């Protein structure tokens, strides 16, 4: 397990191998001190469930964020999908990774999390029959839920 982000010899944005961890990534140009993302996106380098590192944002949908991800243990690229309905929640990543629900919207958030989680499980049951899905995971963290998918 990685002890410190400084020991990670890949770019935390695109996960390309880096020879010099103190210089910008030669592949994408990312510099570790630059975030430049809206405050509700998880910053590159965030580790979820002790093993999945968040990289660059890929897509923002109505109620979810997609990130490039990295399986730290197996050293494999993957996709991280986070349930984040902006109409009910917010987050200030300078203070926490936790999702904060707007007052009075708690039951809607809980119902949405459960639906997202069940939809993700159903999706993987279906897709694993027709595609080569190497790894999938579902979990609740930070007052929201995530699913991880890694394909061949």
FIBA-305747 format. One record per residue (C-alpha): x, y, z. Coordinates in steps of 0.25 Angstrom, whole numbers, padded with zeros to 4 digits, always signed. Layout:
BEGIN
XYZ
...
//
This chain:
BEGIN
+0000+0000+0000
+0005+0014-0003
+0010+0021+0009
+0010+0035+0003
+0006+0042-0010
+0021+0046-0011
+0025+0032-0013
+0015+0030-0025
+0023+0030-0038
+0011+0032-0047
+0004+0045-0051
-0008+0047-0042
-0016+0053-0053
-0014+0043-0065
-0006+0032-0058
+0005+0032-0068
+0018+0027-0062
+0027+0039-0058
+0042+0039-0056
+0043+0051-0048
+0031+0053-0038
+0035+0067-0035
+0033+0072-0050
+0021+0074-0058
+0015+0061-0065
+0022+0059-0079
+0009+0053-0084
-0002+0063-0080
+0006+0074-0074
-0001+0073-0060
+0006+0080-0048
+0002+0074-0034
+0000+0088-0028
-0010+0092-0039
-0025+0088-0037
-0033+0098-0045
-0045+0089-0043
-0059+0094-0038
-0059+0091-0023
-0069+0080-0024
-0060+0071-0032
-0051+0062-0024
-0036+0066-0026
-0026+0057-0033
-0019+0049-0023
-0031+0046-0014
-0031+0032-0010
-0044+0024-0008
-0046+0012+0000
-0031+0011+0002
-0028+0006-0012
-0035+0015-0023
-0028+0028-0026
-0036+0039-0033
-0030+0045-0046
-0035+0055-0056
-0050+0057-0058
-0055+0050-0070
-0070+0054-0070
-0081+0061-0062
-0095+0056-0063
-0108+0061-0057
-0105+0053-0044
-0091+0047-0045
-0077+0050-0048
-0067+0041-0055
-0053+0041-0052
-0041+0034-0058
-0036+0025-0047
-0024+0016-0043
-0024+0003-0035
-0012+0005-0026
-0010-0009-0022
-0012-0015-0036
-0006-0003-0044
-0018-0003-0054
-0026+0009-0060
-0041+0009-0057
-0053+0018-0056
-0058+0024-0044
-0073+0028-0044
-0078+0036-0032
-0093+0039-0029
-0093+0054-0028
-0107+0061-0030
-0103+0076-0030
-0118+0080-0028
-0117+0073-0014
-0103+0074-0010
-0090+0082-0010
-0076+0079-0005
-0064+0088-0002
-0052+0080-0005
-0043+0090+0002
-0049+0085+0015
-0054+0071+0013
-0057+0060+0003
-0071+0058+0009
-0083+0062+0002
-0092+0072+0009
-0107+0071+0007
-0116+0083+0006
-0126+0084+0017
-0139+0077+0015
-0133+0069+0004
-0127+0057+0012
-0138+0047+0008
-0137+0050-0006
-0122+0048-0005
-0123+0035+0002
-0133+0030-0008
-0124+0034-0020
-0112+0028-0014
-0120+0015-0012
-0125+0016-0027
-0111+0019-0032
-0105+0007-0024
-0116-0003-0029
-0114+0003-0044
-0099+0001-0043
-0101-0014-0038
-0111-0017-0049
-0102-0010-0060
-0090-0019-0056
-0099-0032-0056
-0103-0029-0070
-0090-0023-0076
-0081-0034-0070
-0089-0044-0078
-0085-0037-0091
-0072-0030-0089
-0059-0033-0082
-0061-0026-0069
-0048-0029-0061
-0052-0022-0048
-0064-0016-0042
-0067-0010-0028
-0078-0002-0021
-0077+0005-0008
-0083+0016+0001
-0073+0027+0005
-0073+0042+0008
-0088+0042+0010
-0090+0037-0005
-0087+0025-0013
-0077+0020-0024
-0075+0009-0034
-0062+0005-0040
-0061-0001-0053
-0049-0007-0060
-0050-0013-0074
-0040-0020-0083
//
